[in-house]
Amino acid sequence: MSLNDSQTVVTVVAALAIVAGLAGVVVPGLPALPLCWGGVLVWAIFGGAGPGGWAVFAAATLVATGGTVIKYAWPGRNLKRTGVPTSTLLAGAVLGIIGFFVVPVVGLVLGFVAGVWGAERLRLGSNRLAWPSTVQALKAAGLSMLVEFTAGLLVAALWLAGLLLT
């Protein structure tokens, strides 16, 4: 495989977008799967891979779309089953984002836990009742991140295979 200078630049840009997307799973503000998908799109358009590049892009689109749907549907279904309301998750998300800027890195998790626990404490009126809901919300957030990261890795693997085979 011989690459001219513009193809090399496109490949590096695509790789950086995919890596940034994978990092975006844990960094607030970085859209994880859209970055991974965008990296493959840039490579398909400008990378000179031809029809093989478009086939890789189509597969990456399916994986990214499926990953996005599953990322919300699966944990959401589990939370509905356990009775954790959406307002509780919203409180956790807001405090998690605030916590990320107040206490970098660990503040995201601390803020999310505090927000979920606080909302459930207010809703249920008891520490004993609020804690199981908090644990369920944490499990759902972890599952969502795992699904998103797995989908991002699959997109990256598809791109890498396309890069090597086209």
C-alpha positions in Angstrom: 0.0 0.0 0.0 1.6 3.2 -1.1 0.3 6.5 0.3 0.9 9.9 -1.1 1.1 12.9 1.3 -2.5 13.9 1.2 -3.6 10.3 1.9 -1.3 10.1 4.8 -2.7 13.3 6.3 -6.3 12.0 5.8 -5.3 8.7 7.4 -3.8 10.5 10.4 -6.8 12.9 10.8 -9.1 9.9 10.7 -7.1 8.0 13.2 -7.0 11.1 15.6 -10.8 11.5 15.2 -11.3 7.8 16.1 -9.0 8.0 19.1 -10.7 11.2 20.3 -14.0 9.5 19.9 -12.9 6.5 22.0 -11.7 9.0 24.7 -15.0 10.8 24.4 -16.7 7.9 26.1 -15.4 9.1 29.4 -14.7 12.8 28.6 -17.9 15.0 28.8 -18.3 17.2 25.7 -16.7 14.9 23.2 -19.3 13.1 21.1 -17.7 9.6 21.1 -19.5 7.7 18.3 -20.0 10.7 16.0 -16.2 11.4 16.2 -15.4 7.8 15.3 -18.0 7.8 12.5 -16.7 11.1 11.3 -13.2 9.8 11.1 -14.3 7.0 8.9 -16.3 9.4 6.8 -13.3 11.7 6.2 -11.2 8.6 5.3 -13.9 7.3 2.9 -14.2 10.6 1.1 -10.6 11.8 1.0 -8.5 8.7 1.7 -8.6 7.3 -1.8 -9.9 3.9 -0.7 -12.5 3.7 -3.5 -15.5 1.4 -3.2 -13.9 -0.5 -0.3 -13.7 2.7 1.7 -17.4 3.3 1.2 -18.2 -0.3 2.2 -16.2 0.3 5.4 -18.1 3.5 5.9 -21.5 1.8 5.5 -20.5 -0.9 8.0 -19.3 1.8 10.4 -22.6 3.7 10.0 -24.5 0.6 10.9 -22.3 -0.1 14.0 -22.4 3.5 15.2 -26.2 3.8 14.7 -26.8 0.5 16.4 -24.4 1.4 19.2 -26.2 4.7 19.8 -29.6 3.1 19.9 -28.5 0.3 22.2 -26.6 2.7 24.5 -29.8 4.4 25.4 -32.4 1.6 25.1 -30.7 -1.2 27.1 -29.8 0.7 30.3 -33.0 2.7 30.1 -35.0 -0.4 30.0 -33.2 -1.7 33.0 -33.8 1.5 34.9 -37.5 1.6 34.1 -37.7 -2.0 35.4 -36.1 -1.0 38.7 -38.2 2.2 39.0 -35.5 4.9 38.7 -37.2 8.0 37.1 -35.6 10.0 34.3 -35.5 13.1 36.5 -33.1 11.3 38.8 -30.7 10.6 36.0 -31.0 14.2 34.8 -30.1 15.4 38.3 -27.1 13.0 38.2 -26.0 14.2 34.8 -26.2 17.9 35.7 -24.2 17.5 38.9 -21.8 15.2 37.2 -21.0 17.8 34.6 -20.7 20.5 37.3 -18.5 18.1 39.3 -16.2 17.5 36.3 -15.3 21.2 36.3 -15.1 21.6 40.0 -13.0 18.5 40.7 -11.4 17.5 37.4 -11.8 13.8 36.3 -13.2 12.3 39.5 -15.7 15.1 39.9 -17.8 13.6 37.1 -18.4 10.3 39.0 -18.7 12.1 42.3 -21.2 14.6 41.0 -23.2 11.9 39.2 -23.5 9.8 42.3 -24.3 12.8 44.5 -27.0 14.0 42.1 -28.7 10.6 41.7 -28.5 9.9 45.4 -29.8 13.4 46.3 -32.7 13.2 43.8 -33.7 9.7 45.1 -33.3 10.8 48.7 -35.7 13.7 48.1 -38.1 11.5 46.1 -38.1 8.5 48.5 -37.5 10.3 51.8 -34.9 7.8 53.1 -31.2 7.1 52.8 -31.9 3.3 52.9 -34.3 3.6 50.0 -32.2 6.0 47.9 -29.0 3.9 47.9 -30.3 0.9 45.8 -31.6 3.4 43.1 -28.2 5.1 43.1 -26.5 1.7 42.5 -28.9 0.9 39.7 -28.2 4.3 38.0 -24.5 3.7 38.3 -24.8 0.3 36.7 -26.9 1.8 33.9 -24.3 4.5 33.3 -21.5 1.9 33.2 -23.4 -0.3 30.8 -24.1 2.7 28.6 -20.4 3.6 28.5 -19.4 0.0 27.8 -21.8 -0.3 24.9 -20.6 3.0 23.5 -16.9 2.1 23.9 -17.5 -1.3 22.3 -19.3 0.3 19.3 -16.4 2.7 19.0 -13.9 -0.1 19.1 -15.8 -1.9 16.4 -15.9 1.2 14.2 -12.1 1.5 14.8 -11.5 -2.1 13.9 -13.6 -1.8 10.7 -11.6 1.3 9.7 -8.3 -0.4 10.5 -9.3 -3.4 8.4 -10.4 -1.2 5.6 -7.1 0.7 5.8 -5.1 -2.5 5.6 -7.2 -4.2 2.9 -7.9 -1.2 0.5 
